[in-house]
Amino acid sequence: MKHFVNSDKFDIFVAFIFCREMNVVDILKSKGLKKTAQRIMLIHLLQKTGVSLTESEIKSEMGDLYDRITFYRTVQTLLDARIIHRITVDNITVKYALNHSDHEHSENHVHFFCRQCHSVTCLADSAVREYRIPKGFQSEECEVLIKGLCGRCGKKQPAL
């Protein structure tokens, strides 16, 4: 049995529980964050869609409520509070996703990017392996992104 008390893992675990089972206002309150329209809307969008979203997808959904500077401040606040996480797909595409209680979401985890439909999926059962780095180097985080076709898009491909 894992014990999370007095560790960063405990904070991450609590964030997952809150994001899955609490409403938006309760999530913010549990983290000691003020209720702002941007924070409420962003968390609500990620809860409602259940998928990771790019800034442009979020902008489209937020309409007149979207402000670029406020968006980035909001994202940083929610990242710091471990309510959401960032997924870097490539040099151009960054997606944001809500942390969930159904798996332990840490900074070192695996995602799958579908090249056809552009969806990103957290792979809860795929562990990040340890990589040897040169002596004197210090690893701070590791992002693994597997690219290919998701199950839905793979079924659409003609058999060879």
Buried (B, 14 or more C-beta within 10 A) or exposed (E): EEEEEEEEBEEBBBBBEBBBEBEBEEBBBBBEBEEBEBBBBBBBBBBEBEEBBBBEBBBEBBEEBBBEEBBEBBBEBBEEBBBBBBBEBEEEBBBBBBBBBEEBBBBBBBBBBBEEEBBBBBBEEEEBEEEEEEEEEEEEEBEBEEEEBBEEBEEEEEEE
